[in-house]
Amino acid sequence: MHMKRHTGDKPFKCGVCDKMFRCGSHVKKHMIIHAEDKPFKCEVCGKSFTQMPHLQQHMMIHTGDKPFKCEVCDKMFMSGSHLKQHMMIHADNKPFKCEVCGKMFKFRYNLKRHSLIHDGKKSFKCEVCDNMYGSSGAVKKHMRIHTGEKPYKCGVCLTMFVSGCHLKKHMSIHAENRPIKCEKCEVCGKMFKDRYNLKRHSLVHTGEKPFKCEVCHNLYCRSSDLKTHMMVHTGDKPFKCEVCDYMSARSRNLKRHVNRTHQGEKPFKCAISK
């Protein structure tokens, strides 16, 4: 069984969603997600779970509890698995290689996602705007742009959010022990709550651009900037105007479009004519 970790052999198949597993016990554990019975309910947002540990971990979204600490950069995490995954950032080992371009990755799922650039395989289609995605989960998340659905609710102020990560970020404003800004940029004096954010900010001053586009080789300071840039190549325009058919790759462009086209905003005034 241990050798299957190295060979990648997954002979056990889920009869519901066709997902493959290394051993039968993993299939048995996985089958719980297909069970209709979810007796463990979150009293804050109403979401239900099949197991108590899943509910307990979910509750950390509302409490903001992050008991697992990285000893390298002091970043906190909700679970040990998240911390373990994060630690790969500090490791030099990148065991997963792309057979097309030779780029190395720390995680198998990153390699799998990267491979979509080469094979163009995006088989899941949005029925509203025809955008294509690599997974059904990605389509489901994308659809909230069209439906306006915000299933994640803050238990403190009742504000609704599109995704769990947005709610998680929001919860920090309610935390009693909010982190003190203790890391200072020696160039401009700006303060940051942790070393990670300071390090990312420092790229502004150094001019370093470690994130490279594998298609056109443009370089970027932040991974989020690269992700936005990739929409140029994929044609993805997730931000859609609810009034007309205008679509954009950036939320700020959509906001500007709505203000000027539908709300009559005219920010540029002629200094001569009145």
N, C-alpha and C positions, 0 to 999 in steps of 0.2 A: 504493500500500500504506500509506503514512504516513497518508493521510486516514482510513483505517479506524479509526485510534485515536480520532479525533474523532467519527466517525459511529456507531461501535459495530458496524459491519458485520462479521459473521463467517460467510463463505460456505462454509468448509471444515468438514466434519462427520466425527467419528470413527465408524467403522462398528460399533464394539463398544458404546460407552456413550452415543453420540449427542451428546457434547460438541462445541461449535462453536469454530472457531478463525479467526483473521484471515488466515492464510496456510498453504500446504501444508507448509512446513518445520516449522511448529509442530505440525501433525497427526502428522508423521513422528516428531518427538521425543516427543510424547505417547504414541504407540503402544507405546513401550518398557514402559510400566507394565502393559500387557496381556500382555507376553511372559512365557512360563512359565520361561524360562531366566534365572536370577539367580545368576551365577557369583561375585559378590563378597560374601563372608560375613563378618559381624562375629564375631571370636573371643571377644568378651565375652558377648554375649547370644544369638548364633546367628542374628540376623536377616540376611536376604540381600537384595542389591540388584542392579539391572540394570547400573549404571554405577559405576566407581570413585569419581568425585567425590561421588556420593550416599553411599557408604560412608564416605568421608573426613569429610563433614559430619556424618553420624550419629555417628561416633566422638567428636565433641566433647561429646556427651551424657555419655559415660563419663569423658572427661578433664576436663570443665569448662572447656575452652579457649574463650575469647571474645576474639578478636583485633580486633574492630571496635568502636571507641569513639565515642560521641556527644560532640561537642565542646561541646555546650550543657549537658548535665546529667551527663556522665561515665559514663553507663550503658553497659555492655559487651554485645556481641552476637556470636553464633556466625557469622553470615554478613552480607555486604554488603547483601543484599536485606532482611534483618530490620532493619538499621540504617536503610536508606532508608525503609522503612515507618514506623519509629519517628519519624523526623525530621518526619513530618507532624503529630505532636503539637505540635511547636514552631511550625509554620506556621499562619498565620491563614487560609489559603485553604481553603475548603470548597466544591468545585465540584459536588457531587452533591446535588440537591434532591429532596425527597419531593413528588410532585405532589398528595398528599392534604392534608398538614398544613403543608407548606412548610419543614420542618426540613432543615437543611443537614448534609452529611456530608463527611468528608475522603476516604473510601474508598467505592468502588462496592459492595463486599461488605457494608459497614455499612448502606448504603441498602437493599440487597436484603434483609438480615436484618430491618431496621426495618419494611419493607413488610409483613412477615408479621403485624404488629399490626393493620393495616388490613384485609387480605384474609382473614386467618385460615387461610391456606393451609399446612397441615401434613399432607402426604400420606403420610408414612412412619410406620407404626404399630408399636409394641412389642407382640409377640404374647403377652407375659406379663401386663402391667398395662394395656394398651390406651392408653398415653400416645402422643401424636402428636408428630412431629418434622419439621423442614423439610428434612432430608437423610438419606440412608441411612447416612452416616458418623456422624451424631448418634445414630441408633438403635443402631448397632454399639457405639459408646462407652457408651451408656446400658445396654446389655445386660450389661455387666460387673458392674453392681450386682446383677443376678439370678444370674449364673453364678459370680461370685466370681473371675473370671479376672483375673490380674495378669501380663500378658505382658512387662512391662519389669523387667529384673533389674539390680541394682547389681553391677558387676563387682568391687567391693571387699568388701562385707559380705554379698552375695547376697540382700539384702532385695528383695522383689518389689513392684511398683507397678501401679496400674490404668492410668495414663497416663504419657506421656513427660515432661510438664511436672512431674509429681510426682517422677519420678526425677531430673530435672534440678535441681529444688530440693533434693532430698536429697543430691545429689553434693557440694554445697557443704560438708557436714560433713567430707568426706574431703580437701578441697583443702588442699595444704601451705601455700599462701599465701592464707589466708582474709582477706578484706578487713577492715581495722581500722575500728571504729566511730569515725568522725571528725566527723560532723555532729551538732551539739548543739542541742536545742530550748531557746530562750532563756526559755521560760515555765516548763517543768517540769524541765528539765535532762536529759531522756532523750536517749541517744545513738543515732545511726543510721549505717549503713554508707555511705549516699550521700544526695545532696541530694533525690533523687526521693522516697525514703521519709520524709525529714524534712518535705518539703512536704505530703505526703499526711497525715502525722500532725498537722500544724499546723491542719488543718481542725477537729480536736477542740476547739481553743482559740478559733478565730475564729468557729465556728458556721456557716461557709460550707458550703452544700450544692449543689454544681454539677451533680449528676446528677438529672435530672428524669424521672419516669414520664410517658410520653406518653398514658397512659390516664386516670389519676386525678390527675395533676399533683403527686403527693407528691415531696418533695425528699430527696436522700440525699448523705452525705459521700463515699461510695465507690461505684465502679461495681459492685463485688461485692455491696454491699447492695441496689442497684437490681435487679441480676440475680435475687437471692433474692426480692425483693418481687414481681417480675413473675410469679412462680409463683402468686400470689394470683389474677391475672387469667387465666393460662393453665390453671390447675388441675393443673399439673405437680407430681407428688410422686415424685421419683426414688429416695427412700430407703425401701426396703421391708424389713419385718421377716421374717426367715427362718423364724420359728416360727409366726406368725399372719398375717392379712391386713392388718395395720396398715401404713399408708404415710404418709410425711411429706415436706414440702418442705425440711426442715432435718435435717441429720445429728444435731445435738444433741438434737432432739426424739425421733428414733428411738432414740438411745442411752439417753435418759431412760426411754422406754417399755420397752425391754428390761430395764433395771435394776430397774424397779418392778414390771412385770407378770410377767416370766419368771424373774427372779432374786430376787424377794422383798425388794428393797431398800425400806426405809421411812425416808426421811431426816427426816421431821417427827415429833418425839417430844413427847408430852404431858408438861408439867412437873408435873402433879398426880397422875395415875395412874401406877402403876409396872408 
